[in-house]
Amino acid sequence: MAYDNGRSGFDLTGSQNEEIQGAPPVESRAELRERRLSETVTVNRYLYLQAQQLEYMLLDAPDLQALLEILLVSMPRHFSFRVCELWLYDPEDV
């Protein structure tokens, strides 16, 4: 708030006036819970859509080579994994 002393923005001592605003009101437990729930729903929806998109890619793979490329190349990029491993199960030791 400025004083009316002929110099707008300055008080009688010559320093510039400054409004100090208080911190925002503290969220109630219910508001905090609602906000966190909303954020969780948003993240879960995003992850679900990412997994669904990968599922469609796997289902659309025309052959084994395309399937392996999706699993070993596309999936790590899709989910920002650093590494991806493929373990083959051979119960008959063929």
Backbone torsions as a table, in degrees:
resi	resn	phi	psi	omega
1	MET	NA	130.2	-177.6
2	ALA	-94.9	142.8	175.9
3	TYR	-85.9	149.6	179.7
4	ASP	-91.2	82.8	-178.9
5	ASN	-124.3	18.5	179.0
6	GLY	92.3	-18.6	176.8
7	ARG	-117.8	101.4	-175.6
8	SER	-67.0	135.2	178.0
9	GLY	89.2	-4.3	-179.8
10	PHE	-125.8	146.0	175.2
11	ASP	-94.2	-170.4	-175.1
12	LEU	-65.5	-24.5	-178.9
13	THR	-84.2	-7.5	178.9
14	GLY	92.0	-4.1	178.4
15	SER	-87.4	151.6	-178.1
16	GLN	-75.0	135.0	177.7
17	ASN	-69.1	147.5	-178.4
18	GLU	-141.8	128.4	176.4
19	GLU	-88.8	131.3	177.5
20	ILE	-103.2	119.7	-179.7
21	GLN	-97.1	142.2	178.3
22	GLY	-76.8	167.4	176.9
23	ALA	-66.1	153.5	176.9
24	PRO	-63.1	154.9	-179.1
25	PRO	-61.8	146.7	179.7
26	VAL	-69.2	136.4	178.7
27	GLU	-71.0	142.1	175.5
28	SER	-72.6	166.4	179.1
29	ARG	-59.9	-39.7	-179.6
30	ALA	-65.9	-42.3	178.5
31	GLU	-65.9	-41.7	178.7
32	LEU	-63.8	-43.7	178.7
33	ARG	-63.0	-42.5	179.8
34	GLU	-64.4	-41.7	179.2
35	ARG	-65.3	-44.6	179.1
36	ARG	-64.9	-38.6	177.8
37	LEU	-63.2	-42.5	178.6
38	SER	-62.9	-43.3	178.2
39	GLU	-64.1	-40.6	179.1
40	THR	-64.0	-42.3	178.7
41	VAL	-62.2	-41.9	179.7
42	THR	-62.4	-46.3	179.6
43	VAL	-65.1	-44.0	-179.6
44	ASN	-63.6	-38.2	178.1
45	ARG	-63.8	-42.6	178.2
46	TYR	-61.7	-47.4	-179.8
47	LEU	-64.1	-38.2	178.0
48	TYR	-62.6	-45.0	-180.0
49	LEU	-65.1	-36.2	176.8
50	GLN	-64.9	-44.3	179.1
51	ALA	-65.7	-39.1	179.3
52	GLN	-65.4	-41.2	178.0
53	GLN	-61.9	-42.3	177.4
54	LEU	-64.1	-40.4	178.1
55	GLU	-58.9	-44.1	178.3
56	TYR	-64.1	-37.6	177.3
57	MET	-62.8	-43.0	179.8
58	LEU	-65.4	-40.7	-179.7
59	LEU	-68.8	-27.6	-179.3
60	ASP	-87.3	-2.8	-179.1
61	ALA	-64.5	124.1	-176.0
62	PRO	-76.8	-25.4	-177.7
63	ASP	-150.4	178.6	-177.2
64	LEU	-63.2	-39.5	-179.7
65	GLN	-62.6	-42.7	178.4
66	ALA	-65.7	-39.1	178.5
67	LEU	-62.9	-45.2	178.5
68	LEU	-65.1	-36.8	177.8
69	GLU	-64.3	-39.9	177.2
70	ILE	-64.3	-45.9	-177.3
71	LEU	-66.9	-39.5	-173.0
72	LEU	-96.5	-20.3	-177.2
73	VAL	-116.9	-56.0	-174.5
74	SER	-70.1	-43.0	-177.1
75	MET	-61.3	-46.9	178.1
76	PRO	-60.2	-37.8	177.7
77	ARG	-69.4	-40.9	-177.4
78	HIS	-60.4	-41.6	-177.5
79	PHE	-103.9	8.0	179.6
80	SER	58.5	41.5	174.8
81	PHE	-80.9	149.5	176.1
82	ARG	-80.9	-38.4	-179.0
83	VAL	-136.7	160.8	175.8
84	CYS	-143.6	135.1	179.6
85	GLU	-119.5	149.2	174.9
86	LEU	-123.6	118.3	178.2
87	TRP	-106.1	127.5	178.7
88	LEU	-99.3	132.5	-179.5
89	TYR	-100.2	121.1	-179.6
90	ASP	-128.8	88.9	-176.7
91	PRO	-68.2	-19.6	-177.3
92	GLU	-101.1	5.4	-178.4
93	ASP	51.6	49.2	-179.6
94	VAL	-84.8	NA	NA
